């Protein structure tokens, strides 16, 4: 893909309107500055790529992402301004996934620890292999972070259990806790995630993007204000060519052809 040819920590492949983004920073896809700069570039590019309608994010090897590369942390406290710059980039690496207008499916193939766990939780839909796990290990190293992201997906008691104990919450437990939408054997993971993404890609692109905006913008709004915003989205979509084509195709029992307008 143009603009993404020189990636070191990622690869991007596009087929059937689905982009597969693979973290490739052996051995465990730890997140350093280069990783964060690249993930922002990747998701900003996908945001503006019309032929991409959905994204699958996964990790190469035995880990989804084992979190922050702690080798970059020493010295941050001693250099004035280093922590604010570092924290801003960390937030950007998560926000770019949340703010990407294309729905993102996390295919959690292995360990997702700390920042890796948060990255998975920033995705729209999570599927996990049976051997995968999420873990927030900050309390083990004297830190505390990720609470707000964890609370978006976990119930109150389970969120506190995860944060306070630093336990590994495995795929089957994540399914029981309603954190992931599917938990499958490892060999079936990518097929499951790609199947969901292709299903999304087959819908009206303008509508799926509007739906993601609604999830993002209404998360903290009261019910009345949130639903009123959603209704405004419906009004805006009603006059578009793709919505009219979707309705014609439904009535005519055929596959719609979307033009992105």
C-alpha positions as CSV (number, residue, x, y, z in Angstrom):
1,X,0.0,0.0,0.0
2,X,1.3,3.5,-0.9
3,X,2.9,5.3,2.1
4,X,3.3,2.1,4.1
5,X,6.1,0.4,2.2
6,X,8.9,1.1,4.8
7,X,7.2,-0.3,7.9
8,X,9.4,-2.1,10.3
9,X,7.0,-3.2,13.0
10,X,3.9,-3.9,10.9
11,X,2.7,-5.4,7.7
12,X,-0.5,-4.4,5.9
13,X,-2.4,-6.5,3.4
14,X,-5.7,-5.6,1.7
15,X,-8.1,-8.1,0.1
16,X,-11.9,-8.0,-0.3
17,X,-12.1,-4.5,1.3
18,X,-10.5,-5.8,4.5
19,X,-7.1,-4.7,5.7
20,X,-5.1,-7.2,7.8
21,X,-2.6,-5.3,10.0
22,X,0.0,-7.6,11.6
23,X,2.3,-6.5,14.4
24,X,5.8,-7.8,13.5
25,X,8.3,-6.9,16.2
26,X,9.8,-10.1,17.5
27,X,9.9,-11.8,19.8
28,X,6.7,-10.5,21.5
29,X,5.6,-7.4,19.6
30,X,6.7,-5.0,22.4
31,X,5.7,-1.4,21.8
32,X,8.5,1.1,21.4
33,X,8.5,4.6,19.9
34,X,9.0,3.3,16.3
35,X,6.0,0.9,16.9
36,X,3.8,3.7,18.1
37,X,4.8,6.0,15.3
38,X,4.0,3.3,12.7
39,X,0.7,2.2,14.2
40,X,-0.5,5.9,14.0
41,X,0.6,6.1,10.4
42,X,-1.0,2.7,9.5
43,X,-4.4,3.5,11.0
44,X,-4.5,7.1,9.8
45,X,-3.8,5.8,6.3
46,X,-6.5,3.1,6.5
47,X,-8.9,5.8,7.8
48,X,-8.5,7.6,4.5
49,X,-8.3,4.6,2.2
50,X,-11.7,4.2,0.4
51,X,-11.2,0.6,-0.6
52,X,-10.8,-0.5,3.0
53,X,-14.0,-1.0,4.8
54,X,-12.9,-3.0,7.8
55,X,-9.6,-3.9,9.6
56,X,-8.3,-7.0,11.4
57,X,-5.4,-6.4,13.9
58,X,-3.3,-9.3,15.0
59,X,0.2,-10.2,16.1
60,X,2.8,-12.4,14.5
61,X,4.3,-15.3,16.5
62,X,3.2,-16.3,20.0
63,X,2.1,-12.9,21.3
64,X,-0.5,-10.4,20.3
65,X,1.6,-7.7,22.0
66,X,3.4,-8.1,25.3
67,X,3.1,-4.4,26.1
68,X,5.4,-1.5,26.4
69,X,9.1,-2.0,25.7
70,X,10.4,-1.1,29.2
71,X,13.9,-0.5,27.8
72,X,12.7,2.9,26.7
73,X,11.4,3.9,30.2
74,X,14.6,4.4,32.2
75,X,15.6,8.1,32.2
76,X,12.2,9.5,31.3
77,X,11.8,10.9,34.8
78,X,15.2,12.6,34.7
79,X,14.7,14.5,31.4
80,X,12.3,17.5,31.6
81,X,9.4,17.0,29.3
82,X,10.2,13.4,28.4
83,X,7.2,11.9,30.2
84,X,4.6,14.2,28.7
85,X,6.0,13.5,25.2
86,X,6.1,9.8,25.9
87,X,2.5,9.7,27.3
88,X,1.2,11.7,24.4
89,X,2.6,9.2,21.9
90,X,1.2,6.3,24.0
91,X,-2.2,7.8,23.9
92,X,-1.9,8.5,20.1
93,X,-1.1,4.8,19.5
94,X,-4.4,3.8,21.1
95,X,-6.5,6.7,19.9
96,X,-5.6,6.1,16.2
97,X,-7.4,2.7,16.5
98,X,-10.5,4.1,18.2
99,X,-10.6,7.1,15.9
100,X,-10.1,5.1,12.7
101,X,-13.5,5.3,11.0
102,X,-13.3,1.7,9.8
103,X,-14.4,-1.0,12.3
104,X,-11.4,-2.9,13.7
105,X,-11.5,-6.5,14.7
106,X,-8.8,-7.7,17.2
107,X,-7.7,-11.2,16.5
108,X,-6.0,-11.9,19.8
109,X,-3.6,-14.8,19.0
110,X,-1.6,-14.9,22.3
111,X,-0.4,-12.8,25.1
112,X,-1.9,-9.3,25.3
113,X,-0.2,-7.7,28.3
114,X,-0.3,-4.1,29.6
115,X,-0.3,-1.8,26.6
116,X,-1.0,-4.8,24.4
117,X,-4.1,-5.5,26.4
118,X,-5.2,-1.9,26.0
119,X,-4.5,-2.0,22.3
120,X,-6.8,-5.0,21.9
121,X,-9.5,-3.2,24.0
122,X,-9.3,-0.2,21.7
123,X,-10.6,-2.3,18.9
124,X,-14.4,-2.5,18.1
125,X,-14.8,-6.3,18.2
126,X,-12.5,-8.8,20.0
127,X,-12.1,-12.5,19.1
128,X,-9.5,-14.6,20.9
129,X,-7.9,-18.0,20.5
130,X,-8.3,-20.5,23.3
131,X,-4.7,-20.1,24.3
132,X,-4.7,-16.3,24.3
133,X,-5.0,-14.1,27.4
134,X,-5.4,-10.5,28.5
135,X,-3.4,-9.2,31.5
136,X,-2.7,-5.8,33.1
137,X,0.5,-6.3,35.0
138,X,1.1,-2.7,36.0
139,X,0.8,-3.4,39.8
140,X,3.5,-6.1,39.5
141,X,6.0,-3.4,38.4
142,X,4.8,-0.5,40.7
143,X,2.7,1.2,38.0
144,X,-1.0,1.8,37.5
145,X,-2.5,2.3,34.1
146,X,-5.2,1.1,31.7
147,X,-8.1,1.2,34.2
148,X,-10.4,3.3,32.0
149,X,-9.8,1.1,28.9
150,X,-10.5,-2.0,31.0
151,X,-13.7,-0.6,32.3
152,X,-15.1,-0.2,28.8
153,X,-15.1,-3.9,28.3
154,X,-15.2,-5.6,31.7
155,X,-17.8,-5.5,34.4
156,X,-16.9,-3.6,37.6
157,X,-15.9,-6.6,39.7
158,X,-14.0,-8.3,36.9
159,X,-12.2,-5.1,36.0
160,X,-11.0,-4.6,39.5
161,X,-10.0,-8.3,39.8
162,X,-7.9,-7.9,36.6
163,X,-6.2,-4.7,37.7
164,X,-5.6,-5.5,41.3
165,X,-4.3,-9.0,40.8
166,X,-2.6,-8.7,37.4
167,X,-4.1,-12.1,36.6
168,X,-4.0,-13.6,33.1
169,X,-7.6,-13.8,31.9
170,X,-7.7,-16.5,29.2
171,X,-9.8,-16.8,26.1
172,X,-12.6,-19.0,27.6
173,X,-12.8,-16.7,30.7
174,X,-12.9,-13.7,28.4
175,X,-15.9,-15.2,26.6
176,X,-17.6,-16.0,29.9
177,X,-17.1,-12.3,30.9
178,X,-18.5,-11.1,27.6
179,X,-15.2,-9.3,26.8
180,X,-14.7,-11.2,23.5
181,X,-17.3,-12.1,20.9
182,X,-15.8,-15.5,20.1
183,X,-13.1,-17.8,21.5
184,X,-11.9,-20.4,19.0
185,X,-9.0,-22.9,18.6
186,X,-5.8,-21.1,17.4
187,X,-6.0,-22.4,13.8
188,X,-9.5,-21.0,13.4
189,X,-8.7,-17.5,14.8
190,X,-7.9,-15.6,11.6
191,X,-10.7,-17.2,9.7
192,X,-13.1,-16.2,12.3
193,X,-11.8,-12.6,12.5
194,X,-11.6,-12.2,8.7
195,X,-15.2,-13.6,8.4
196,X,-16.5,-10.9,10.7
197,X,-14.5,-8.2,8.9
198,X,-15.8,-9.4,5.5
199,X,-19.3,-9.4,6.8
200,X,-18.9,-5.8,7.9
201,X,-17.2,-4.9,4.6
202,X,-20.3,-6.1,2.8
203,X,-22.6,-3.5,4.5
204,X,-23.1,0.1,3.4
205,X,-19.7,1.7,4.1
206,X,-21.2,5.1,5.0
207,X,-23.5,3.4,7.5
208,X,-20.8,1.3,9.2
209,X,-18.6,4.4,9.5
210,X,-21.6,6.4,10.9
211,X,-22.3,3.6,13.4
212,X,-18.7,3.6,14.6
213,X,-18.9,7.4,15.1
214,X,-22.0,6.9,17.1
215,X,-20.3,4.3,19.4
216,X,-17.3,6.7,19.9
217,X,-19.2,9.9,20.4
218,X,-22.2,8.7,22.4
219,X,-20.3,6.5,24.9
220,X,-20.4,9.1,27.6
221,X,-23.6,10.9,26.6
222,X,-27.0,10.5,28.3
223,X,-29.5,8.3,26.6
224,X,-31.6,11.1,25.2
225,X,-28.6,13.1,23.7
226,X,-27.0,9.9,22.4
227,X,-30.1,8.7,20.6
228,X,-30.8,12.2,19.2
229,X,-27.3,12.1,17.7
230,X,-27.9,8.7,16.2
231,X,-31.1,9.9,14.6
232,X,-29.2,12.8,13.0
233,X,-26.9,10.2,11.5
234,X,-29.9,8.4,10.0
235,X,-31.2,11.6,8.5
236,X,-27.8,12.3,6.9
237,X,-27.6,8.8,5.5
238,X,-31.1,8.6,4.2
239,X,-30.4,10.7,1.1
240,X,-27.1,9.1,0.1
241,X,-26.7,7.0,-3.0
242,X,-25.4,4.0,-1.1
243,X,-28.3,3.9,1.2
244,X,-30.8,4.1,-1.7
245,X,-28.8,1.3,-3.5
246,X,-28.9,-0.9,-0.3
247,X,-32.6,-0.5,-0.1
248,X,-33.1,-1.3,-3.8
249,X,-30.9,-4.3,-3.6
250,X,-32.8,-5.6,-0.5
251,X,-36.1,-5.3,-2.3
252,X,-34.7,-6.9,-5.5
253,X,-32.9,-9.6,-3.6
254,X,-29.5,-8.9,-5.1
255,X,-26.0,-8.0,-4.0
256,X,-25.7,-4.2,-3.6
257,X,-22.9,-2.2,-5.4
258,X,-21.7,0.6,-3.2
259,X,-19.9,3.8,-4.5
260,X,-19.0,5.4,-1.2
261,X,-21.4,8.3,-1.5
